[in-house]
Structures are given as C-alpha cells and as structure tokens.
Amino acid sequence: MSIGLLCCAAFCLLWAGPVNAGVTQTPKFQVLKTGQSMTLQCSQDMNHDGMYWYRQDPGMGLRLIRYSVAEGTTDKGEVPDGYNVSRSNTKDFPLRMESAAPFQTSVHFCASSDSTVLHGRLLSAHKGREALPCFPPKTQ
C-alpha cells in the first residue's frame, strides 16, 4: 500500500447505560489520499455534556484528539494537530481533517460521558457499559 493512502476507520465502542441508547459514528470506514479532507460525524442520543474524539495508532493505546465538556465549547487533547471540531449542539461533535497526512493513519473513536471532572489534562476511558475516568499522575 502506498504511503499516499491514508486509512481512517471509525468505530463506535461505547454503549452507555441500561437503555438502548448510544453513540453513532459515520462513516465506519474511509480511505483517503494524502491532502484530502473529510469529516467524521459523531452524534449521541443520551444528552451527555462530554464528548470526545480519540485515535489509536498502530501499536499504541488510545490518545485524546479533542473534546468538549458542553455545547459551544471545545478543547485540545493530547494529539490535536491536523484536526478541528465543533459543538453547535449537545447531540453532535464532528471531527474534521482538513488535509489528511500519513501520521493520521489511525482508528478513530468517538465517545460521550454523562459527567466530567476536570483535573489536569482530561483523559477518559470506556469499557463495556461503564465509563472509567483516567487521569495522568499529579506533578509536584
């Protein structure tokens, strides 16, 4: 496969709560050439305040791209370069790649959370039906 091709796979891994609700992410799979732009759509029907975009590069764990703790607010995560987001309503949180680059050859994940505790750099992990907050060690 040419380095000029970029694979962006989108999956939804979060099913929160005991009801039939969740996060929807589209498209599920996308292949781009270097320099192309695209938008990954993410919507949730649980009225959660927190929404997050993560990426997982080959051989690495999840890394936070960008996040929002409320409608109209967004912030940078650990790897924000090359990505833009917007949060015009509670439900939607699209992720835009303006010019796809080889470093973005990743699996991209969207997640939502009912509550968020801000402390240092925000990270969040989701496993099964429970949301587990993860925070980096405190620096003294």
Secondary structure, DSSP 8 states (H G I E B T S, - for coil): --TTEEEEEEE-----SSSS--EEEE-SEEEEETT--EEEEEEESS--SEEEEEEE-TT--EEEEEEEEETTEEEE-SS-TTEEE--SSSSB--EEESS--GGG-EEEEEEEES-----SS-EEEEETTEEEEE------
